[in-house]
Amino acid sequence: MRYLKTLALGAVMVAGSTLSIQAQELHFIMCGGEIRDADQTVVDAFTAANPGVTVNIEAVPW
């Protein structure tokens, strides 16, 4: 019986850990009307360091 409880607990832990491994999408709004090269460089570095994360940049005027 103890083996069955341990097995069930392990299955729940594995199932719970896979739920947190999902792709994420961020929406980043830049005020000023244009996306500068420096802004794009920072976003590119962030997405390279965080696989599975997509950053969508939107430039809006003041």
Secondary structure, 3 states (H helix, E strand, C coil): CHHHHHHHHHHHHHHHHHHCCCCEEEEEEEECCCCCHHHHHHHHHHHHHCCCEEEEEEEECC
